[in-house]
Amino acid sequence: MRIGSNALSMQYHVEVEPDTVDNWAAIPAYREALIAAMGETGVADMRDAAATQMAGFLAAAEQLYSNFMKAAAA
């Protein structure tokens, strides 16, 4: 999103890291919500799914930050 030539913003969760799912699962309400949505194996399933995509998440975060800093400097 952009307003004028100097105000840029974004909404994107780039903070996903290898331990994110375990950190979320350590919060009882988040763990319960994940199990309610995905079943008893929800935490393990989410952990596996995130691990499968982690290299892409990290590369996308790196590219996003790089592009944002270039745009902000322009």
Residue frames as qw, qx, qy, qz and C-alpha x, y, z in Angstrom:
[[0.000, 0.891, 0.453, 0.000, 0.00, 0.00, 0.00],
 [0.438, 0.024, 0.024, 0.898, 1.21, 3.47, -0.71],
 [0.011, 0.916, 0.380, -0.127, -0.02, 6.95, 0.08],
 [0.084, 0.963, -0.206, -0.151, 1.75, 9.68, -1.82],
 [0.664, 0.586, -0.435, 0.164, 5.43, 9.31, -2.52],
 [0.096, 0.548, -0.671, 0.489, 6.68, 8.77, 1.03],
 [0.597, -0.236, 0.547, -0.537, 4.24, 6.54, 2.93],
 [0.580, 0.186, -0.749, -0.260, 4.55, 2.80, 2.33],
 [0.586, -0.301, 0.587, -0.471, 3.01, -0.05, 4.30],
 [0.517, 0.152, -0.797, -0.272, 2.52, -3.79, 4.10],
 [0.735, -0.279, 0.396, -0.474, 0.58, -6.55, 5.83],
 [0.825, 0.298, -0.477, -0.052, 2.42, -9.83, 5.59],
 [0.753, -0.599, 0.262, -0.073, 3.69, -12.18, 8.26],
 [0.625, 0.615, -0.459, 0.141, 7.34, -12.51, 7.30],
 [0.268, -0.648, 0.608, -0.373, 8.39, -13.48, 10.81],
 [0.982, -0.061, 0.026, -0.179, 7.80, -17.22, 10.31],
 [0.082, 0.666, -0.737, 0.085, 10.92, -19.06, 11.44],
 [0.518, 0.104, -0.848, -0.054, 11.72, -22.74, 12.04],
 [0.182, -0.148, -0.826, 0.513, 10.54, -22.56, 15.67],
 [0.321, -0.134, -0.039, -0.937, 7.38, -20.50, 15.07],
 [0.693, -0.250, -0.524, -0.427, 4.90, -23.40, 15.18],
 [0.613, -0.207, -0.657, 0.386, 6.41, -24.73, 18.41],
 [0.092, 0.011, -0.322, 0.942, 6.31, -21.23, 19.91],
 [0.506, -0.195, -0.228, -0.809, 2.64, -20.89, 18.96],
 [0.732, -0.214, -0.627, -0.160, 1.87, -24.36, 20.29],
 [0.401, -0.047, -0.633, 0.660, 3.38, -23.39, 23.65],
 [0.280, -0.052, 0.190, -0.939, 0.50, -20.92, 24.10],
 [0.278, 0.202, 0.908, -0.239, -2.45, -23.02, 25.33],
 [0.482, 0.603, 0.313, -0.553, -5.14, -21.03, 23.51],
 [0.374, 0.608, -0.513, -0.478, -3.26, -21.22, 20.20],
 [0.024, -0.197, 0.978, 0.059, -2.59, -24.94, 20.65],
 [0.376, 0.352, 0.766, -0.384, -6.26, -25.59, 21.43],
 [0.487, 0.655, 0.017, -0.578, -7.37, -23.56, 18.41],
 [0.250, 0.502, -0.743, -0.364, -5.00, -25.47, 16.14],
 [0.126, 0.015, 0.987, -0.094, -6.26, -28.81, 17.45],
 [0.439, 0.498, 0.535, -0.523, -9.88, -27.66, 17.12],
 [0.466, 0.673, -0.204, -0.537, -9.27, -26.63, 13.51],
 [0.457, 0.533, -0.678, -0.220, -7.01, -29.49, 12.39],
 [0.930, -0.161, -0.307, -0.121, -7.62, -32.36, 14.81],
 [0.777, -0.604, 0.121, 0.129, -5.38, -33.99, 17.39],
 [0.771, -0.014, 0.242, 0.589, -2.41, -34.07, 15.03],
 [0.242, 0.942, 0.200, 0.116, -2.84, -30.39, 14.16],
 [0.295, -0.876, 0.320, 0.208, 0.37, -29.19, 15.79],
 [0.612, -0.243, 0.647, 0.385, 2.50, -31.89, 14.18],
 [0.555, 0.581, 0.530, 0.270, 0.75, -31.40, 10.83],
 [0.117, 0.992, 0.039, 0.009, 1.31, -27.63, 10.94],
 [0.449, -0.704, 0.465, 0.292, 4.94, -28.12, 12.00],
 [0.647, 0.048, 0.658, 0.383, 5.52, -30.52, 9.09],
 [0.428, 0.784, 0.403, 0.201, 3.77, -28.24, 6.60],
 [0.080, -0.981, 0.138, 0.110, 5.79, -25.23, 7.75],
 [0.563, -0.495, 0.559, 0.353, 9.05, -27.18, 7.61],
 [0.650, 0.355, 0.585, 0.329, 8.30, -28.24, 4.04],
 [0.307, 0.857, 0.280, 0.306, 7.83, -24.61, 3.00],
 [0.484, -0.774, -0.046, 0.406, 10.41, -22.96, 5.31],
 [0.520, -0.117, 0.355, 0.768, 13.10, -22.31, 2.69],
 [0.144, 0.576, 0.517, 0.617, 10.53, -20.48, 0.58],
 [0.327, -0.883, -0.336, 0.027, 9.23, -18.51, 3.57],
 [0.547, -0.600, 0.093, 0.576, 12.74, -17.36, 4.45],
 [0.415, 0.114, 0.460, 0.776, 13.61, -16.47, 0.85],
 [0.004, -0.747, -0.511, -0.425, 10.37, -14.51, 0.47],
 [0.423, -0.849, -0.202, 0.243, 11.05, -12.60, 3.70],
 [0.540, -0.345, 0.257, 0.723, 14.56, -11.72, 2.55],
 [0.269, 0.356, 0.532, 0.720, 13.28, -10.50, -0.83],
 [0.169, -0.841, -0.477, -0.192, 10.42, -8.54, 0.73],
 [0.467, -0.767, -0.068, 0.435, 12.70, -6.74, 3.18],
 [0.482, -0.143, 0.384, 0.775, 15.23, -5.99, 0.46],
 [0.142, 0.537, 0.563, 0.611, 12.58, -4.61, -1.89],
 [0.284, -0.872, -0.399, 0.005, 10.93, -2.60, 0.87],
 [0.498, -0.620, 0.055, 0.604, 14.21, -1.00, 1.92],
 [0.366, 0.093, 0.475, 0.795, 14.98, -0.08, -1.70],
 [0.032, -0.703, -0.556, -0.442, 11.51, 1.45, -2.13],
 [0.411, -0.838, -0.283, 0.219, 11.78, 3.32, 1.16],
 [0.508, -0.433, 0.188, 0.721, 15.17, 4.74, 0.18],
 [0.348, 0.372, 0.536, 0.673, 13.91, 5.97, -3.21]]
